[in-house]
Amino acid sequence: KEVFDYIYQYDPYLNIRQQNYPHMLVTGGMLDIRVPYWQPAKYVAKLRAHKTDNNFLLLRTTKDLGHYGEGGRYSSLLETAFDYAFLMKCMETVSYTHLTLPTIYS
């Protein structure tokens, strides 16, 4: 029982609640033998049912992705580019009008 309670407290799926969530990009791959493709899909479905905000929640499932990414010489660059594109899209939704730059010289 003690071990179950410990694992339960940090399980991301079991701890989804009605609340706001940040922008999220959830990825999965058909060739992943450690996390089957339906697990990220199940996680995103539950998040969509419980989130109370308008932030992005994107599920990306690829047919050639395994647990450590795609094989090939340039595949990791494409994955990183996709991640950066998602981050840049999320940054468009953030307002920076409240930021002030520090004065270096008075």
C-alpha positions in Angstrom: 0.0 0.0 0.0 2.8 2.4 0.8 4.5 1.9 -2.5 1.2 2.2 -4.4 0.5 5.6 -2.7 4.0 6.8 -3.6 3.6 5.9 -7.2 0.1 7.3 -7.4 1.2 10.7 -6.2 3.4 11.3 -9.2 1.5 9.4 -11.9 0.6 12.1 -14.5 -2.4 10.3 -15.9 -4.1 9.6 -12.5 -3.5 13.2 -11.3 -5.3 15.0 -14.1 -7.8 17.4 -12.7 -10.2 20.1 -13.8 -7.8 23.0 -14.0 -5.7 25.2 -16.3 -2.7 23.5 -18.0 0.2 25.1 -19.9 0.7 24.7 -23.6 1.6 21.0 -24.1 3.1 19.0 -27.0 2.7 15.3 -26.3 4.6 12.9 -28.6 4.4 9.2 -29.3 5.6 6.7 -31.8 4.2 3.6 -33.4 7.6 1.9 -32.9 8.0 2.7 -29.3 8.2 -0.6 -27.3 8.4 1.1 -23.9 5.4 3.5 -24.2 2.8 2.2 -26.7 1.3 4.8 -29.0 -2.1 4.6 -27.3 -0.7 5.8 -24.0 0.0 9.4 -25.1 -3.4 9.4 -27.0 -5.2 8.3 -23.8 -3.4 10.9 -21.8 -4.3 13.7 -24.3 -7.9 12.6 -24.4 -8.2 12.8 -20.7 -6.5 16.2 -20.6 -8.8 17.6 -23.2 -11.8 16.4 -21.2 -10.5 18.1 -18.0 -8.6 21.3 -19.1 -10.3 24.6 -18.5 -8.2 26.8 -20.6 -7.6 27.6 -24.3 -3.9 26.7 -24.3 -2.5 24.4 -27.0 -2.7 20.7 -26.4 -1.1 18.9 -29.4 -0.6 15.2 -29.9 2.0 14.2 -32.4 2.2 10.5 -33.2 4.6 9.4 -35.9 4.8 6.0 -37.6 8.7 5.8 -37.5 9.4 7.1 -34.0 10.7 4.8 -31.3 11.5 5.5 -27.6 14.7 7.2 -28.5 13.5 9.1 -31.6 13.7 8.3 -35.2 16.6 6.5 -36.8 18.6 8.2 -39.5 21.1 10.9 -39.9 18.9 14.0 -39.9 15.8 12.8 -38.1 16.8 14.3 -34.7 17.1 17.7 -36.4 13.6 17.4 -37.8 12.2 16.5 -34.4 14.1 19.4 -32.7 12.8 21.8 -35.5 9.2 20.7 -34.8 9.7 21.2 -31.0 11.1 24.7 -31.7 8.3 25.5 -34.0 5.8 24.6 -31.3 7.6 26.7 -28.8 7.6 29.7 -31.1 3.9 29.3 -31.8 3.3 29.2 -28.0 5.4 32.4 -27.6 3.1 34.3 -30.0 0.3 33.9 -27.4 2.3 35.4 -24.6 2.1 39.1 -23.9 5.3 40.9 -23.1 3.9 44.3 -22.4 4.4 43.9 -18.7 8.2 43.5 -19.1 10.5 46.3 -18.5 14.2 46.4 -19.3 16.6 47.2 -16.5 18.5 50.5 -16.7 22.2 49.9 -17.0 23.2 53.5 -16.9 21.4 56.2 -15.0 
